[in-house]
Amino acid sequence: MEKGILLEALVILGFRVPQPINVQFNFLQSLLVNVYGPWCGQDPYNVTPLSELLRSCESGAPGLVAVLGLDKPSDQLGNFESPYVQTRINLNHNVRSLLAVCRRLAEPCNNQQLENISLPILEPVLSPVLHVLRAFNELWLPETLKLVHPTLLPVLQHTDEIQLCLLNSQFQIILKSVDVTNPSLHRLRTFLNDCHENLMGIVGFLFVSLGSKFYRLPTEQLRIALHDGCCAAFEHLPDLKLNSLLRSILRQFIRQCPRQYFETAIAPLVPPVIEAAIKRTEARWNELIMAERRICDDEKAVAAELVLDRSTRLLSRTCLDILRLIYTFNGYEISEQFNPPKEDDGECDDDNDDVDMSESICANGQSGTNSSLGHLTKLLANMHAMSSEPDYNAQNLPSDPLFLRSLTKILAWPDTSICSKAAQWISILVEMLTNTVTQTNCGPKIATTHLSPNIAEFILFGILCGLHVNGKNAENALNCLLYAGIKTYLSVDIIVARQNLRSVIIRVLMDTLNGDKTKEGQIQQQIQIFEEKMFGNRDKPATMRARRDAFKKIVDPIIGVPLSQRFRNEFQIHSIPPLHRPKWIRIREKRDTSHIENDFGLTNLFTNATN
């Protein structure tokens, strides 16, 4: 740690040496050659533990297992002089040093230093770091776990107690008591966890330093770096590792992309990763719902449910935070300052704390802040319009560029804060897609289009699911969902609303009422009243509050009894004696106040009688 602090201080001072750029480059290069040189393999005749590890990681996780001795019994890894322990120490030392250097080289004083100092020094490091990161990711592949010795499997398969400690950094001390019987396993587990996290951080900083040159690569090469390198074995990573990958790597990959390369970098490569993360998180929510229905009889079951709940909520907030970054991101020109705008940033911390989901919400469910859509969203909206055409058949572009289907799935997750934010974004995106503003000589002109029936049905069904899961738990979530439902109704043609969307509501209501055919006519009548308020009087349309109340009246059976009223008629408390209220004690009547009758305290200081 001390060496890392010194390296960071040297880089900061090197950037501020009052010398030309070439002198600063030579100075920093000579100082840092022992840090980044071993990663680049500049001396093929000098065989070091790190060079052997880099060659082994080119084959993936099997090479890493062999070079770290994970295929050996645990008793062979306790000797400090063993080559496996020395390799582990050497790798940890090099990773920490490189992380410190990358952190400061990514923060030069100006763009000229970034282009002429940081980029040349760190460019050769990217490929070997990606190889090592890929090998670490693949440690959790089933075929890799078969190579690991049974005595070392607990290092990769964390117990619930250890995961709880990792989720709560203030309880890291508990980890020592968990492995008190086998300290070598504890050291190996700590090494693998820290090294993996630091490698992700290094890649994130490399995106900053290499941005101007990295994003110029063809899409296929960027795909190899992001998908095959950073996101290797994505579906097998533990939840906490996946959360770190999304926050440290994917978020940085988006934030550092110049505006010129949105179409070649972000648009074709980011959606598959986000959709896979949403799919994983949705599966975890389903597991959590099933776990809550079971009775926990022992401490292990309780610990497992706590871990699942905490990690699932972390993943949920991270996914929505990345979506928010995409929707508000404007990017930057290469000629501009290397730092993207601060308002486009997500959460600054990369630990396991929750992403801040707080935001003021108006009574009608709209966001209380002026959420401005960024340049990236407008580009994705054009792609969405293209993908909605029947003859659209692009191979490299996603079918749902704006992630509307992913947002709709989020509505049904049992987390009211996430549901509220997702519903707000759906309302904003639907309004943007249906109301296009163009500038003319006479001023701005709004061109109205309609959502496709398929996506409108999907969104409305997700809103109804969100109302069933979260509508009864929080007023904010209920208002946001109702507002999103009204926006969806207004975004389609009247014929589509009265046929497609009406059938969706009737189907869900009938399922909620267990197929009671006697109430179908009443439902039809209520929907007709609602549609009359939505589309009836075009000259004097109903207010948003009236539309919301009419929509709420229809979906009340789906929402159920609100949490605040759920137990109103069930708790009956009897035989409680009335509260005894003592008589007020009149202090002024019992005290002798004659001596202070004319005394007004400090006011005497300002009278004429004051000497």
C-alpha positions in Angstrom: 0.0 0.0 0.0 2.8 2.4 0.8 4.4 1.8 -2.5 1.1 2.5 -4.3 0.8 5.8 -2.5 4.4 6.8 -3.4 3.8 5.8 -7.1 0.6 8.0 -7.2 2.5 10.9 -5.7 5.3 10.5 -8.3 2.8 10.5 -11.2 1.1 13.6 -9.8 4.4 15.4 -9.5 5.5 14.2 -12.9 2.5 15.8 -14.6 3.3 19.1 -12.8 7.0 19.3 -13.6 7.4 22.7 -15.4 9.0 21.1 -18.5 7.9 20.3 -22.1 5.7 17.2 -22.7 8.6 15.1 -24.0 10.6 15.7 -20.8 7.6 14.8 -18.7 7.1 11.6 -20.7 10.8 10.6 -20.4 10.7 11.3 -16.7 7.5 9.3 -16.0 8.6 6.5 -18.3 11.9 6.0 -16.5 10.1 6.1 -13.1 7.3 3.7 -14.0 9.1 1.2 -16.3 9.4 -1.3 -13.4 5.7 -1.1 -12.9 4.3 -1.5 -16.5 7.4 -3.1 -18.0 6.7 -6.6 -16.6 3.2 -6.6 -18.0 4.5 -5.7 -21.5 7.1 -8.5 -21.7 9.7 -6.2 -23.0 12.6 -8.5 -22.0 11.8 -12.1 -23.3 15.1 -13.4 -21.8 14.2 -12.4 -18.3 11.8 -15.1 -17.0 9.9 -13.8 -13.9 6.9 -15.3 -12.0 4.7 -12.6 -13.7 5.9 -13.4 -17.2 5.1 -17.1 -16.6 1.7 -16.2 -15.3 0.9 -14.0 -18.3 1.8 -16.8 -20.7 -0.3 -19.3 -18.7 -3.3 -16.9 -18.7 -3.3 -16.8 -22.5 -4.9 -20.3 -22.3 -7.6 -19.1 -19.9 -8.5 -20.3 -16.5 -6.8 -23.7 -16.7 -3.4 -22.0 -17.0 -4.2 -19.7 -14.0 -5.3 -22.7 -11.9 -2.0 -24.4 -12.7 0.3 -21.5 -12.1 -1.4 -20.6 -8.8 -1.4 -24.2 -7.6 -5.2 -24.4 -7.2 -5.1 -28.0 -8.4 -2.8 -28.9 -5.5 -3.9 -29.8 -1.9 -4.3 -27.0 0.5 -1.5 -28.2 2.7 1.0 -27.5 -0.1 0.1 -23.8 -0.2 1.0 -23.0 3.3 4.8 -22.8 2.8 5.9 -19.2 2.1 8.8 -20.4 0.0 6.7 -22.5 -2.4 6.6 -21.2 -6.0 2.8 -21.0 -5.9 2.9 -18.6 -2.9 5.7 -16.6 -4.5 3.7 -16.3 -7.7 0.7 -15.2 -5.8 2.6 -12.5 -3.9 4.3 -11.3 -7.1 1.0 -11.0 -8.9 -0.7 -9.2 -6.0 2.3 -6.8 -5.8 2.2 -6.0 -9.6 -1.5 -5.6 -9.7 -1.6 -3.2 -6.8 1.3 -1.1 -8.3 -0.3 -1.0 -11.8 -3.7 0.0 -10.3 -2.0 3.0 -8.5 -0.2 4.1 -11.7 -3.3 3.7 -13.9 -5.4 5.7 -11.4 -3.1 8.7 -11.6 -2.2 8.4 -15.3 -6.0 8.6 -16.0 -6.1 12.0 -14.3 -3.5 14.3 -16.1 -3.6 18.0 -16.1 -4.7 18.4 -19.7 -5.6 16.5 -22.8 -2.1 16.9 -24.3 -0.6 14.9 -21.4 -3.3 12.2 -21.8 -2.5 11.8 -25.5 1.3 12.0 -25.3 2.1 10.5 -21.9 -0.7 8.3 -20.5 -1.7 6.7 -23.7 1.8 5.6 -24.9 2.7 4.2 -21.5 -0.5 2.2 -20.9 -1.4 1.1 -24.4 0.8 -2.1 -24.3 -0.7 -3.0 -20.9 -4.3 -3.5 -22.0 -4.0 -6.8 -23.8 -2.2 -8.7 -21.0 -4.5 -7.3 -18.4 -7.5 -8.5 -20.4 -6.0 -12.0 -20.6 -5.5 -12.2 -16.8 -9.0 -10.8 -16.1 -10.6 -13.3 -18.5 -8.7 -16.1 -16.7 -10.0 -14.8 -13.3 -13.6 -14.6 -14.7 -13.4 -18.2 -16.0 -12.5 -19.6 -12.5 -16.2 -20.2 -11.9 -16.8 -22.1 -15.1 -18.0 -25.7 -14.3 -15.1 -27.2 -16.3 -12.6 -25.0 -14.4 -14.1 -26.0 -11.0 -13.4 -29.6 -11.9 -9.7 -28.8 -12.2 -9.6 -27.2 -8.7 -8.5 -29.5 -5.9 -11.5 -30.4 -3.6 -9.7 -28.9 -0.6 -9.5 -25.5 -2.3 -13.1 -25.4 -3.7 -14.3 -23.4 -0.6 -12.0 -20.6 -1.7 -14.2 -20.1 -4.8 -17.5 -21.3 -3.4 -18.1 -18.7 -0.6 -20.2 -19.6 2.3 -23.2 -17.4 3.2 -21.3 -16.0 6.2 -18.4 -14.9 4.1 -20.7 -13.3 1.5 -22.4 -11.4 4.2 -19.0 -10.1 5.3 -18.2 -9.1 1.7 -21.5 -7.3 1.4 -20.9 -5.4 4.6 -17.3 -4.0 4.5 -17.5 -2.9 8.2 -17.7 -6.5 9.2 -14.6 -7.7 7.3 -13.0 -8.7 10.6 -15.5 -11.6 10.8 -13.7 -13.2 7.9 -10.7 -13.9 10.1 -12.8 -15.8 12.6 -14.5 -17.9 9.8 -11.2 -19.4 8.6 -9.4 -19.5 11.9 -8.8 -23.2 11.5 -7.1 -22.8 8.1 -5.5 -19.4 7.7 -4.0 -20.4 4.3 -7.4 -20.7 2.8 -8.3 -17.3 4.2 -5.2 -15.7 2.6 -5.9 -17.4 -0.7 -9.5 -16.3 -0.7 -8.5 -12.7 0.1 -5.9 -12.7 -2.6 -8.3 -13.9 -5.3 -11.0 -11.5 -4.3 -8.7 -8.4 -4.1 -6.8 -9.2 -7.2 -10.0 -9.8 -9.2 -11.5 -6.5 -8.0 -8.2 -4.6 -8.7 -8.0 -6.0 -12.3 -11.5 -4.7 -13.0 -10.5 -1.3 -11.6 -7.4 -1.3 -13.9 -9.5 -2.0 -17.0 -11.8 0.9 -16.0 -8.9 3.3 -15.8 -7.4 2.0 -19.0 -10.7 3.0 -20.8 -10.1 6.5 -19.5 -6.4 6.7 -20.6 -6.9 4.9 -24.0 -10.2 6.4 -24.9 -9.2 8.5 -27.9 -7.5 5.5 -29.5 -9.3 2.6 -28.0 -12.8 3.5 -29.4 -11.4 4.0 -32.9 -11.0 0.3 -33.2 -13.4 -1.6 -35.4 -16.5 -3.0 -33.7 -15.3 -6.6 -33.9 -12.1 -5.7 -32.0 -14.0 -3.8 -29.4 -16.4 -6.8 -29.0 -13.4 -9.1 -28.4 -12.1 -6.7 -25.7 -15.5 -6.1 -24.0 -17.4 -9.4 -24.4 -14.6 -12.0 -24.7 -12.2 -10.3 -22.4 -14.0 -8.3 -19.7 -17.3 -10.2 -19.7 -16.0 -13.7 -20.2 -18.0 -16.4 -18.3 -20.5 -13.6 -17.6 -23.4 -16.1 -16.7 -21.2 -18.0 -14.2 -19.8 -15.1 -12.3 -21.0 -14.8 -8.6 -23.5 -12.0 -8.1 -21.0 -9.8 -6.2 -18.4 -10.2 -8.9 -21.0 -9.4 -11.6 -22.0 -6.3 -9.7 -18.4 -5.1 -9.6 -17.9 -5.8 -13.3 -20.9 -3.7 -14.2 -19.9 -0.8 -12.0 -16.1 -0.8 -12.7 -16.0 -1.8 -16.4 -19.3 -1.5 -18.2 -20.1 1.9 -16.7 -16.6 3.2 -17.5 -16.9 1.8 -21.1 -20.0 3.9 -21.6 -18.7 7.1 -19.8 -15.4 7.3 -21.7 -16.8 6.8 -25.2 -16.5 9.9 -27.5 -19.7 11.0 -29.2 -18.3 10.0 -32.6 -18.2 6.3 -31.7 -21.6 5.8 -30.2 -22.8 3.9 -33.2 -19.7 1.6 -33.4 -19.0 1.0 -29.7 -22.0 1.5 -27.4 -25.0 0.8 -29.7 -23.9 -2.7 -30.8 -22.0 -3.9 -27.7 -23.6 -2.6 -24.6 -27.2 -3.9 -25.0 -26.3 -7.6 -24.9 -24.5 -7.1 -21.6 -27.3 -5.1 -20.0 -30.0 -7.6 -21.2 -27.9 -10.5 -19.7 -27.6 -8.6 -16.4 -31.3 -7.9 -16.3 -32.0 -11.6 -17.0 -29.7 -12.7 -14.2 -31.3 -10.2 -11.8 -34.8 -11.3 -12.7 -33.8 -14.9 -12.0 -32.5 -13.8 -8.6 -35.7 -12.0 -7.8 -37.7 -15.2 -8.6 -35.4 -17.2 -6.3 -35.9 -14.6 -3.6 -39.7 -14.8 -3.9 -39.6 -18.5 -3.6 -37.3 -18.3 -0.6 -39.6 -15.9 1.2 -42.5 -18.4 0.8 -40.5 -21.1 2.7 -40.1 -21.2 6.4 -36.6 -20.7 7.6 -35.9 -23.1 10.4 -32.2 -22.7 10.8 -29.5 -20.0 10.7 -28.1 -21.2 7.4 -31.4 -20.7 5.6 -31.7 -17.2 7.2 -28.2 -16.3 6.1 -28.7 -17.6 2.6 -31.9 -15.5 2.2 -30.2 -12.4 3.6 -27.3 -12.8 1.1 -29.7 -13.4 -1.8 -31.8 -10.4 -0.8 -28.9 -8.0 -0.4 -27.0 -9.1 -3.5 -30.2 -9.0 -5.7 -31.0 -5.5 -4.6 -27.4 -4.4 -5.3 -27.6 -5.9 -8.8 -31.0 -4.2 -9.4 -29.8 -0.8 -8.4 -26.6 -1.2 -10.5 -28.6 -2.2 -13.6 -30.9 0.8 -13.3 -28.0 3.1 -12.6 -26.4 2.1 -15.9 -29.6 2.6 -17.7 -29.9 6.1 -16.2 -26.4 6.8 -17.4 -27.3 5.7 -20.9 -30.4 7.9 -21.0 -28.6 11.0 -19.8 -25.2 10.6 -21.4 -24.2 13.2 -24.0 -20.6 12.1 -24.6 -17.8 14.4 -25.6 -15.9 15.4 -28.7 -12.3 14.1 -29.0 -11.1 17.7 -29.3 -12.7 18.6 -26.0 -11.2 18.2 -22.5 -10.7 14.5 -21.8 -13.0 14.4 -18.7 -16.7 13.8 -19.7 -19.2 16.1 -18.0 -19.8 15.5 -14.4 -23.5 15.5 -14.7 -23.3 12.4 -16.9 -21.5 10.4 -14.2 -23.1 7.7 -12.2 -22.3 6.8 -8.7 -18.7 7.6 -7.8 -18.1 4.8 -5.3 -17.4 1.3 -6.6 -18.0 -0.5 -3.3 -21.1 -2.5 -2.4 -23.2 0.4 -1.1 -26.6 0.9 -2.7 -26.9 3.2 -5.6 -28.7 6.3 -4.4 -32.2 6.0 -5.8 -33.7 9.0 -4.1 -35.4 11.6 -6.2 -38.3 13.9 -5.6 -41.5 12.6 -7.2 -44.5 14.8 -7.9 -48.0 13.7 -7.0 -48.8 12.6 -10.5 -45.9 10.3 -10.7 -43.6 12.5 -12.8 -40.0 13.1 -11.8 -39.5 16.2 -9.7 -36.2 17.0 -11.4 -35.8 18.0 -15.0 -34.4 14.8 -16.4 -32.8 15.8 -19.8 -32.3 13.0 -22.3 -28.8 12.9 -23.7 -27.4 12.6 -27.1 -27.0 8.8 -26.8 -30.7 8.4 -26.1 -31.6 10.4 -29.2 -29.3 8.2 -31.3 -30.9 5.0 -29.8 -34.4 6.5 -30.4 -33.6 6.7 -34.2 -32.4 3.1 -34.1 -35.6 2.2 -32.2 -37.7 3.8 -35.0 -35.8 1.7 -37.5 -36.1 -1.5 -35.6 -39.9 -1.0 -35.4 -40.2 -1.3 -39.2 -41.4 -4.7 -40.4 -38.6 -5.1 -42.9 -35.8 -4.2 -40.4 -33.1 -6.9 -40.4 -29.9 -5.4 -39.1 -27.4 -8.0 -37.8 -25.2 -5.8 -35.6 -27.9 -3.6 -34.0 -30.2 -4.6 -31.1 -33.9 -5.2 -31.6 -34.7 -3.0 -28.5 -32.1 -0.2 -28.5 -33.8 1.9 -25.8 -34.2 -1.1 -23.4 -37.9 -0.5 -23.0 -38.5 -4.3 -22.5 -35.8 -4.4 -19.9 -37.3 -1.4 -18.1 -40.7 -3.1 -18.2 -39.4 -6.2 -16.6 -37.9 -4.1 -13.8 -41.4 -2.9 -12.9 -42.3 -6.3 -11.5 -39.3 -6.6 -9.2 -40.4 -6.2 -5.5 -38.4 -3.1 -4.9 -40.5 0.1 -4.8 -37.7 2.6 -5.3 -36.5 0.7 -8.4 -40.0 0.3 -9.7 -40.7 4.1 -9.3 -37.6 5.1 -11.2 -38.2 2.6 -14.0 -41.8 3.8 -14.4 -40.6 7.4 -14.6 -38.1 6.5 -17.4 -40.8 4.6 -19.3 -43.0 7.7 -19.2 -40.1 9.9 -20.4 -39.1 7.6 -23.2 -42.6 6.9 -24.4 -43.2 10.6 -24.6 -40.0 11.2 -26.5 -40.8 8.4 -29.0 -44.3 9.7 -29.7 -43.6 13.5 -29.7 -40.8 14.5 -32.0 -39.9 18.2 -31.8 -38.5 19.8 -35.0 -37.4 23.4 -35.4 -39.1 25.4 -38.2 -39.1 29.0 -39.3 -42.2 29.5 -37.3 -40.8 27.9 -34.2 -40.7 24.4 -32.7 -43.2 22.0 -34.2 -44.3 18.7 -32.5 -44.8 15.7 -34.8 -46.9 12.9 -33.1 -46.2 9.3 -33.9 -47.5 6.1 -32.3 -45.9 3.2 -30.6 -46.1 -0.2 -32.3 -48.9 -2.3 -30.8 -46.5 -5.1 -29.7 -44.3 -2.9 -27.6 -47.3 -1.0 -26.2 -48.9 -4.3 -25.1 -45.7 -5.4 -23.5 -45.3 -2.2 -21.6 -48.9 -2.1 -20.4 -48.7 -5.7 -19.2 -45.5 -4.9 -17.3 -47.2 -1.9 -15.7 -50.1 -4.1 -14.6 -47.6 -6.5 -13.1 -45.8 -3.7 -11.3 -49.1 -2.4 -9.9 -49.8 -5.9 -8.6 -46.4 -6.2 -7.0 -45.5 -2.7 -5.9 -48.6 -0.6 -6.2 -50.0 -1.4 -2.8 -46.7 -0.9 -1.0 -45.8 2.8 -1.7 -47.7 5.8 -2.9 -44.8 7.0 -5.1 -44.6 3.7 -7.0 -48.4 3.7 -7.5 -48.4 7.2 -8.9 -45.5 6.5 -11.2 -47.1 3.3 -12.5 -50.4 5.0 -13.1 -48.8 7.8 -15.0 -46.8 5.4 -17.1 -50.0 3.5 -17.9 -51.7 6.7 -19.1 -48.7 7.6 -21.2 -48.8 4.2 -22.8 -52.5 4.6 -23.6 -51.9 8.0 -25.2 -49.0 6.7 -27.2 -51.0 4.4 -29.5 -53.8 4.9 -32.0 -57.3 4.9 -30.7 -58.2 1.7 -32.5 -55.1 -0.1 -31.0 -56.1 1.2 -27.5 -59.7 0.0 -27.8 -58.6 -3.4 -29.1 -55.1 -4.5 -28.1 -54.7 -2.6 -24.8 -58.2 -3.3 -23.7 -57.8 -7.0 -24.2 -54.6 -6.9 -22.1 -56.4 -5.2 -19.2 -59.4 -7.6 -19.4 -57.1 -10.6 -19.5 -55.2 -9.5 -16.4 -58.3 -8.5 -14.5 -60.0 -11.8 -15.3 -56.9 -13.7 -14.1 -57.0 -11.6 -10.9 -60.6 -12.4 -10.3 -60.1 -16.1 -11.0 -62.0 -16.0 -14.2 -65.3 -14.8 -12.7 -67.4 -14.3 -15.8 -70.1 -12.4 -13.9 -67.9 -9.4 -13.6 -66.7 -9.2 -17.2 -69.5 -6.9 -18.2 -68.7 -4.5 -15.3 -65.1 -4.5 -16.4 -66.0 -3.7 -20.0 -68.2 -0.8 -18.8 -65.4 0.7 -16.6 -62.9 0.4 -19.4 -65.3 2.2 -21.8 -65.7 5.0 -19.3 -61.9 5.3 -18.9 -61.4 5.3 -22.7 -64.1 8.0 -23.0 -62.0 10.2 -20.6 -58.9 9.4 -22.5 -60.1 10.0 -26.0 -63.6 11.3 -25.9 -63.6 15.1 -25.8 -60.7 16.3 -27.9 -61.6 20.0 -27.6 -61.6 19.9 -23.8 -59.5 16.8 -22.7 -59.7 15.5 -19.2 -57.0 16.5 -16.8 -54.2 14.1 -15.9 -55.6 13.7 -12.4 -59.0 12.7 -13.8 -57.4 10.2 -16.2 -55.3 8.8 -13.4 -58.2 8.3 -11.1 -60.2 6.6 -13.8 -57.3 4.3 -14.6 -56.8 3.5 -10.9 -60.5 2.6 -10.6 -60.1 0.0 -13.3 -56.9 -1.6 -11.9 -57.9 -1.5 -8.2 -58.5 -5.3 -8.2 -54.9 -5.8 -9.5 -53.4 -3.4 -7.0 -55.1 -5.0 -4.0 -55.3 -3.6 -0.5 -52.7 -0.9 0.2 -50.1 -1.7 2.9 -51.4 1.3 5.0 -54.9 -0.2 5.0 -54.2 -3.9 4.9 -54.6 -4.5 8.6 -57.0 -1.7 9.4 -59.9 -4.0 10.2 -58.0 -6.9 11.5 -56.4 -5.5 14.7 -58.8 -5.0 17.5 -57.4 -4.0 20.9 -59.7 -4.4 23.9 -59.5 -3.5 27.6 -57.0 -0.7 27.4 -57.5 1.8 30.2 -57.9 5.4 29.2 -54.9 7.7 29.3 -54.6 9.5 32.6 -54.1 13.2 31.9 -53.0 15.0 35.1 -54.2 18.5 35.8 -52.0 21.3 34.5 -49.8 22.8 37.2 -50.2 26.5 37.2 -46.7 27.6 38.2 -47.4 31.3 37.8 -50.2 31.2 40.4 -48.1 29.5 43.1 -44.9 31.5 42.7 -44.2 34.8 44.3 -43.4 37.1 41.4 -43.7 40.4 43.1 -39.9 41.0 43.2 -39.7 40.6 39.4 -42.9 42.4 38.6 -41.1 45.3 36.9 -38.0 43.5 35.9 -37.7 42.9 32.2 -34.3 41.3 32.1 -32.0 42.5 29.4 -34.4 45.1 28.2 -33.2 47.3 31.2 -29.8 47.6 29.5 -31.4 49.8 26.8 -33.5 52.1 29.0 -32.6 55.7 29.8 -32.1 54.9 33.5 -29.1 52.7 32.6 -25.8 54.1 33.9 
